[in-house]
Each structure stands twice: as structure tokens, then as C-alpha cells.
Amino acid sequence: MKPPLRIAVLECDTPLDRTQQKYGSYGGVFEALLEAGADSLARDDLDSKTGLDITKWDVVNMELYPELDDVDAILLSGSRHNSFDNIPWILKLVDYVKRVLDQDRIRLIGVCFGHQIIGRALGVKVDRSQVGWEISVSNVQLSEKGKELFGKDELSIFQMHTDIVYDWPPGVEKLGSSDRCEVQGMYQKGSLITVQGHPEFTQQIVTELLESRHASGVFDDALFKSGMERVGNKHDGVAVGAAFLKFVLEE
């Protein structure tokens, strides 16, 4: 792949109000992450403003998808929806991911719900976790491959999920695990990279999510307090964004 990298963000959800006002959509959130990742790499051939061609596709409401010839990589965003549901737009998304997996040029990036959809397309179980929510800044113990790709011995990353990938698909390399979720990331050279966490999230975005879910009763007082205590902790989101770009660029 040569810059400008044509990266299509498949938007699998709509942000809450404050996040939407700042970024427009989850595609805007990922655009900010990837630009920061490019800046951190400081490569002469990947300027953050001219080296990225990021397009955004509403796959929930509009069910719009890019033509495969027009992109170099496809990034699947997170979502409040269940990756294991069999509603039409999710089935269409799974089928599209299978098409991408069946070719060998375009790379796949999956985040949270997107990570789970890729797992589902690869034929492994995705479902509700038996241990409940994993939220706010949390630690992921990295495999040797994870340490290599992210440049860290351990990863601190925002989490916001109660669904998980239950098994490692055949042929993928493990990137890491946590106490609440074994399958925290998957990698296959030249094909896919995924993380269960949210490298694109910021303290502001997660605070809004915590407050909203507490107000609606999804999070009880104890879970909300735990999340808020960690929401301002240092996290490695930009390092993960940089790893995504290195993955797209790798020979």
C-alpha cells in the first residue's frame, strides 16, 4: 500500500450528542485517531493531512458500503448493537466482511463490535459475556505479537462492552487478553487486525457514555463509580491507531 491510504470507516452506530457535536460521527472520531497515529509515526511518506483518504459509510441506517476496488482498508467501528443478532443490516455486514476476507488485497480493521463481527465472519462464537461489563480504561496483557505490533509491554485502553468473541479463529495470532475477556485482539498478516477495546475513545467520549448509561439504569452506582474513577487514566489509544496504519502499510 502507498499513501494516500484509502480507509473506509463503516459506521456501525451514532455517537451521543456531545460527541456528535465535536466529531460529527464515529467516522470523525476514527479520523482523529488515525491522524494522531500518523503524526506519532513521523514517517516522511505518511503525512496526517495528505496521506490519509478516509471515507465514512453508514451501514446501519443507509446500509451503504464502498466498492472494494475503491479502498485499501476497511475499519469496522464499535456499536451499541449486538454482534450476534440476526437482523438484516448485521447479516449484510457479516456477508460484506466475508467478501473482504475472501480476497487478499484489502486489509480489515475491527474495533469492539467490529472485532466481534470479524470473529463472527470467521466462524467463531460471539455472544454476551458471562462475567458482565468491561468498561473505562483497563489493562490488556499482550502476547509477544501484541507487544511487537503496539510497541508496549502492556496495553491500557478504553473498554465499553459486555459482548465478546469466545474463541480464537483458526489462523489468527493472539494479540492479548484481560481478566474479563480472553480474546482482546486478533491479527493475520496482510489480512486483519482487531481489538476489543476502543483506541478511538477519549475521556470526554467515555464520560458521556458512562453518564448516559448510568442515567438510564444500564450501569448501577457501583459500576458507574468504578468507570469514573478510571476514565481519566493514561491510555494507549494513539499507539493502537499507529499500529493500525503500520498494518495497512506493511508488505
N, C-alpha and C positions, 0 to 999 in steps of 0.2 A: 504494500500500500504506500502511496505517495500523497503528501498533503497537497491541496486541502482534503482532509478526511471527510467523507460524506457519511455522516452519522445520523440515522433516523431514530428519533425517540418515539416509541409507542407509548402514548399517554393512557395509562390504564385507570386513571382516576382524576378527580378535580380537586385542587387544594382548597383548604379552608380560606375564609375571607381575607385575613391579613396576609397570608402567604400569596394568595391570588393577586392582591393589590400590588405586592412587591415584584412578583416574578411573572405574572400572567397565567402561567400554567406549570404543570410539573416538567414540561419540556424546558421552560425557562429556568427552573431550579437546576436541572441537569446541565443546561448550557453554562450556568455559572460555575458548577463543579468542574466541568471539562476544561473551561478556560483557566480556572485556577490550577488544575492539574497540568495543563500545558505550560503555564508560567513556571511551575515548580520544576518541571523537567529542564527548562532553559536550553532547549535544543534549537540550533540555528534553523532547522528545517520545519519547525512546528510553532509558528507564531500563534498566540492565543486568539488573535483577532482575524488573521487571514488564513490560518492553517486548518480551521475547522469550518465545515459547512453542515450546520445542524438544522435538521428539519423536524417538525413536530406533527404527530398523527394521532388524532382522537379515535381510538379503536373501540371505545365504549358507546358513545352516542352517535358518532358518524360512521363507525366501522370502516375507516379509511386506512389503507396500507400503501407503502411505497412499492413501486416496481423493483424487483431485485436487481435489475441492470443499473438502477439509478443510485445505489448505495454501496458503501464499503462495509458498514457495520450497522447493526440494529440493536438498540438498547430498549429493554422492556422495563418500565417503571414499576414502582410499588403500587398498592391499591388496598382500599378497604374491603374489596370483594374477596370471595373465597376462590382460591385457585382450583379447587376440586369440584366446583359447581359445574353443572352441565347446561347452563343457559346459553343461548345462541352465540352471543358475542365472545364468550370464553371458549366455546368449541371452535369458533372461527379462528381465534388467536392461536390455539393449540395446533390447529391444522397448518396455519401460516408458519409457525415455528418449525414444524416438521419439514416443511418445504425448504426452509433455510438450512436445516440440519442435513438435508439430502444433497446439498451442493458443497463445494469446497473453497469458495472464494470469500463469501461474506461472513464476517465474524458476528457472534451473538454475545451480548452482554445482558445479564439479568440481575435485577435488584429486588430483594424481598419477594413480593408477588411474582415479579418477573423471573427470579431464581426458581420459584416453585413451578411456574408454567413450563420452564425449560426442563425441570425434572420430570414433570408430567409428560411432556412430549417425548422424553427419553424412556418412558415406560415404568417409572418407579412411583411408589405411593406418595401422594401429598394429601394431608388431612390436618384436622385440628390436633394441636399438641396435647398430650396427656398431662403436661405439667403447667399449662397456662401461659400467661403473657411473659414476654421478654421485652423490656422497654428501656428507653433512655440510654445514656452512654454505658456500654457494657464491654467486658473484655472477651476477646476470642483468642484461644490458644491456637497458634498457627502450626501447620505442618511445615516440613522443610521446603516444599514448593511454595507454600504461602509466605514463608519468610523471604524466599528468593524474589517473589513477584512484588510484594508490598514493601520490601526493604525494612521490615520490622521483626523483632523477636516475638512480640505480642501485639495484637491489634485492639485499639479502643475505637468503638464505632457505635453510632446510634442504632438502637433496635426499636421496632414497633410492630410486633407480630405475635399471633397466637396460633398460626398455621406453620407447618414445617414440611420439608422433604424428609421422608422417613429412611430412605436407603440411598446408597451411592450407586448411580447408574454405571453399568459396565463401561470401561474405557476412560472414565474421567479420573483426574487426580484430585485428591482431597486438599483443600486449602486451609481448613481449620474447623474447630469445634468449640462449643461453650458448654457450661454446666446445664443449660436449659435447651440446647439444640445441637445435636451432633453434626448435622450437615450444614455447616456455616458457609461453605463456598466450594465451587467446583471449577475445574479447569481442564480444557483439552486443547492442546497446542493447535493454533490455526483455526479453531472452531468456536470455542465458547469459554467465557469466564463469568462466574456468578458469585454474588454474596447475598447472604440472608439479611445482613444489616443494611443501613441506609447511609452511604457515604455522602449523599447529596443534602442530607438534613443539617440544619443549623440549630443553635439554641432557641432562636425565635420560632422556627417551624415546629420544633418538638414541644416547646412550651404551649403553643396554641393547641396542638393535638392533645396534650395531657389535660389542659383546662377543659377542652370540649368534651372529652370522653369522661372526665370526672363529673362535669355538669350533667351529662346525660345518663349517668349511672353505670356506664361500661366499666369504669375504674372505681373501686371503692377508695375510702380515705387512705388506707394503708398503702395501696399500690400507687396512688397519686403522690403521696408524700415521698415514697421511695424514688419515683421517677424524677420529681422536682429536686430532690437532693443531689441528683447526679447530672441534671440537664446542662449544667454549666461546666462540666468536667472537660478536660482536653480530649480531643478525638482526632482520629487519623483519616478523616474523610478525603482530604486532598491527596494523601498518599495513595488511596484506593483509586481516586479519579485518575491520577498519573499512571497507575498500573493498568487501568482500562486502556489508556491511549498507547502505552507501550505494547500491550497485547494486540491492538489493531495494527500497529506498525511492524510487529515482529515478522521476520522472514519465515 
